[in-house]
Amino acid sequence: MSFAYPLTGLVTVLTLGVYFWMAINVGRVRTKLNVPAPATTGPDEFMRVLRVHENTMEGLLLFFPVLWLFALTSHDLWAAIIGVLYPIGRIIYARGYYEAAGKRSLGFSIGLLSTGLLTIGALVELVLAAVQTYG
């Protein structure tokens, strides 16, 4: 069976794996610090781990649609190359934020760059397609 977007699919699965790792970290720190569910407040260490998870969830709402729109309108390889920066950025973001809130900027910026490039690329390709189709 052939699939037209294997690299974009791999980036999607990788990104979901990173998100799953973050969810596990919330549970691990929740247990370590005795923060009972469904509490969403606690010691700073817990709050940083929770914010990493929540912020990533918020970012996925933007990232996944533009990743796939770019792949569908441009090319699987380019979508994957630009898209793989997002989970890499989220790992850097998480590792920094787990230490201190002030150490999250580099990873956040990498993820934002990936999402921004995919958004611009998809928008350009969609506009070009619309102009070509509808004149």
Buried (B, 14 or more C-beta within 10 A) or exposed (E): EEEEBEBBBBBBEBBEEBBEBBEEBBEEBBEEEEBEEEEEEBEEBBBBBBBBBEBBEEBBEBBBBBBBBBBBBBBBEBBBBBBBBBBBBBBBBBEBBBEEEEBBEEBBEBBBBBBEBBBEBBBEBBEEEEEEEEE
